[in-house]
Amino acid sequence: VTSNDEAPVGEVQLNGEQTEQATHRRVLTPNTITIVHGSVTGTCSQLAKDLEACLKEKHLNQDRTIQMGPLEEWDWWDELLNHDEDNDYPQQGSLLPVLLILLPTHHGGSWSPTSTCLESALQDLQNDWRIEKFPLKNKLQVAVMGMGCSDYADDSMGKPAKEAFITFKKLGAQVYGKKVRVGDDAVGNQDRVLQAWIYHDILPRLIVDDDDDNEEDKENVNTAEPEVADMEDLGAAMESAEQEGDDTVKSSQPREMVTSSQAKALKKEGYKLIGTHSAVKLCRWTKHQLRGRGGCYKHTFYGITSYQCMEATPSLACANKCVFCWRHHKNPVGKEWKWKTDDPHYIV
């Protein structure tokens, strides 16, 4: 027997009889955090487990129920539309339910077979004229992260996650973050992207003062920088740090461009750091040509031997996003020089 706000998911066969294996609380039940994934290869499933462990480590399960599972374990039309029970509606002092979604990218940017149950439900909710315009307004908070692969060299990477993000917003749900973060299998940065998603988009909205629990707009909540910082957000973090330091005594010495946490993230991606602002790196085309798999565009256009090429820069900071840049846009961002300068002879 299950309670009214729980739904059975999956059954097993024991001695010829069907027995319930597990139950989930309804997605729209207040004080719940639901983590779902459409994993095919196991990547999104592992990320979901890491996310659940992180939230429990932050003791968010003291005031909320945290549940996790594949997308296929829920009937999404019923979960997002129907309110059969009184406890599906937020009570005074209760917290809005939170839905955290991890979606992979299938062939050509399509939804994976394990995620189409959510895709079809979202399409029906958006297109059915019988349903109110914003059915999820003041009922649900949503955050979406995607996975994909840049090796396909098209704009399909993370497309299902972006579509889900936009659709939930159109349905009136409160969405976390201003953009969808997408992990790239080609570079293996999914753990770093997950950390950025957690510390920049999710935790600032979950960990708030009691007086702010029911406010719809929490974009101005101040958050601390995570241990592994998101390189794409470094520019905004620098501006925020400068504004926060206006009322304090500033050091007369310029600061180093790369912090210890940023250096840790860069080294994990294959950078060899020189001093405080320079670096060298071997790109994947160097290894590809050594293995007889072809060279990069420099080899095709200019005859440069890719396995004799090595990227180097005296400044990791850059404000451009060139298509062929070896930095992959994860480097620090800056429009002018404002950091400590190393000795040129040491760099060379």
N, C-alpha and C positions, 0 to 999 in steps of 0.2 A: 504494500500500500504506500503510495507516495502522497506528499502534501500537495495542496492545490497549486502552489507556485513552482512545482518541479515536474519535469517531463522525462519519461524513461528514454534512454538512448542505448540501443543495442540489446540483444538477448542471446543467451547461450543455452545449449541443449544439455540437460542433466537428467539421465534415466528416462529419456523420452518425454520430459516435460520442459517447457520453456520457462526460464527464470530470468528476471531482470538482472543485468550486469552492472549498471550504473545509472545514476540520475543526474540531471543538470537542472539548476534553477533557471527560470525563464530569463531571457536576455533583458527584458524591461523591468525586472524586479529591482526595486531600489536597493542601494548598498551592495551592489554586485559589480565585480569586474570580470568580464568574460573575454578570454583570449582564444581566438580561433585561427586556424591556418588551413590552407589548401595544398599542403605539401604533397609533392610527387616523388622527389628524389630523397627527401628527408631533411633538406636544409631548413625549410620553413618550420618543420616540426621541432628541430633542435633549437631554433631561434625562439620559438614559443616557450619551450621549456626554460631557456635562459631568462626570458622575460618574466615568467612566472616566479622563478627563483629570486630574481632581483626585487620584484615587488614584495615578496614575502620577507626578504632580507631588510627591506625598509619598513617592515611591520604594518604594511597596509592591510593585511588580512585580519587585523584586530578589530577594525570597524566595518570591514567589508568582507563579503564572500568572494574569493578568487577561484574561478573555474577555467579549465582549459580543455580543448579538444578539437578534432577536425571539423571543418564546416559541415560535412555531411551528417553530423550527429544532431543537427537542428533543422526544424521545419521553418525556414526563414520567412515565408509569407505569414505564417501564424505568429511567429515570434515578434515580428516588427509591426504587425497590424492589429492583432486582436488583443483586447484587454478583458479577458473573461473573469479575472479575479480582482477584487478590490485592492489586494496588495501589489498589483502591478502599477498602481498609481503612487507617485511620491507622497509620503506623509510629511507633516511638518517636522523639520529636524532631520529628515532622511536625506541621503545623498543620491543624486541621479545615477542611474546605471551607466557603466562604461563598457564599450565594446572595442577591443584591440584586435586588429585584423592583420595577418601576414599573408600576402598573396604572391605566388610565383607567376612568371610569365611563360605561357605556352607558345607553341609554334606560331610565328607571324604576329605575335602580340595578342593572341587569343587567351581566353580564360582556360585554366587547366580543367580536365574532367572532374577533379575533386572540388572545384570552385564554382561550377556552373549553377549549382543549386542557389547560391547567393546571387549570382548574376541575373538569373531569370526572375527571382523574387524582387530585386531592385527595379528591373525593367517593368514588371507588372505594377508595382507600387507607383512608379512615375507616370505610367501611361494610362492607368485605369481611371476613367472620368468619374467613377463613383466614389473615389477616395478623396478626402480633403487635400488641399494644396500642400500643407506642411504637416504630414501625419506624425513626424517624429519631433516636432518642436516642443521643447521643454520636457522631453521624455527620454532622451538618449544622448550620450557623449561618445564620439567615435574618433579613433586614430587608426591610420592605415600605413603600413610599410610594404614595399614591394621587393621582389627579387627578380633578377634578369641577368643577361649576359651581353656585354658590349661587343663580343666577337662577331655578332650578326651584323654589325655596322648599319643598323637602321634605327628608326625612332620607336621601335616596339618595346624596348626595355622598360619594364614597370608599367606598361599600359593598363592592365587590369586594375592595379592598385590606384592609378590616377583616375580611372573611370569610377571606381567605387568611392573614392574621396569626393569627387564632384557630385555624384548621385546622392550620397548621404547628405551633402550640404544642401542640395536642392530640395530634399525631403524635410529639411528643417532641423536636422541633428546638429549638435554643437561639435565641430571638428577640431581636433588638436593640430596645431602647426599651420603654417601658411603654405606649405608645399609637401609633397609626398617624398619621403626618403626612400631610395632604391639601392639595394645592395647589388654588387656586380660579381658574378661568379668568375669572370675572366681575371679579375685582380684579387679576388678573395677578400674583399673588404667588408663582408656582411657583418662581422662582429663589431667593427668600428661604427658602421652605420647604425647597428642596433643600439649601441651605447649612446650615440647622438640622438636617436629617436627617443630613448628612455629619458635621458637627462635634459634634453632641450624641449621636447614636446609633451611628454607624458607626466613626469614627476612634477614639473611646475604647476600643472593643472590639478593634480591629485593632492599634493601636499600644500594646503592653503590654510589660512586662519579660519576658525569656525564662523566668523562674521561674513566671510566671503564664499561660503559653501554654495549658495544658491544664485550667485551672480553669473550672468551669461558671458560677460566679457572679462577675462582675466589675462589679457595680453600684456599688462604692465607688471605682472608679478615678477619680482627680482629673483633670479636663481643663481646658484653657485656654479662655477665651471666644473665639469666632470673630470675625472682622472684622465680619461682619454678624450681630448677635445676634438670637435668636428672642425676639420680644416676649412670647410666651406663657410663656416660661420665665424672664422677668426676675425675678419674685418669688423663685423658687428660687435664681437666681444671686445675688440680693442677700443672701439668708440665708447662702448659702455663703461669700460674700465677707466678711460680718460675722464668721462663725465663724473664717475663716482669719486675720482681722485681730485676733483677741483677744490674740495674743502680740506684736503690734507696737504702736508708738506711734501712737495715733489723732490725726488732725488736730482742732484745736479748732473749725475752721470746717466747717459742714455741706456735704456734697457736692452737686453739681448733680443734678437728677432725671434728665435725659437726657444720656447720654454721646455722644461724637462719632459712634461707630458706630451707636448707636440713632437719632440724629438723621438720619444718612444714610439709614437704612432708612425712617424716617417720611416724609422729604421725597420719597423715591422713590414713596411711595403717595399723594402729593398734599397732605400736611400743610404748612402755613405756620407755622413755629415762632416764637413770640414770647418772647424771654427764654429762661429755662432750664426753664420748666414750663408754659407756656401755648401754645395753638395755635388756629388757625382752619382750616376745610376746607370745600370745596364738595363735597357728596355727589352721587351720580349722579342723584338726583331733580331737583336744580336744573337739570342739563343736559337731563334727559328732558323737563321741562315747557317749556323754551326751544325744544325741537325738536318740541313738540306731541304728546308721547308720554305725557302724564298726569303727575299729581303724586303725592306720597307720602301716607301716612295722615293727616298733619297737614292737608293740603289737603282730604281727604275728610271728616274729622271736625270740623275747626275752621275751615275756610275760609282757611287760611293759604296765600298764594301761594308755591309752591315755588321759583320762580325769583327770589324776593326774600328767600330764606332762606339763612342761612349758619351753620354750626355753629361754636361757639366755646367754649373752656373755659379757666379759669385754672389748671386742674390736669389734666395728662395722666394722672396716676396714678389708678387706680380698682380696687376689689376686686370690683365687680359685673360681671355679664355680661348686661345687659339685651338683650332680643331686638332692639329697634329702635335700638340704640346706633350712632352713626355711627363710633365708633372701630373697629368690627369685632373687638374684643377683642385688638387687637395693641398696645395701649398699655401703658406700665409699670404694674405692679401694686403697690398699697400700701394698708394698712389704717389707717395713721396718717402724719402729716406728719413727715418727718425729713430734708428737703432744704433747700437754699438758697432763700430767699424773695426774689422780685423786687419792685421798687417798684410798688405798684398803679397809680400815675399813668402809669408807663411802659407797663404792660400795656394800659391803656385807650387 
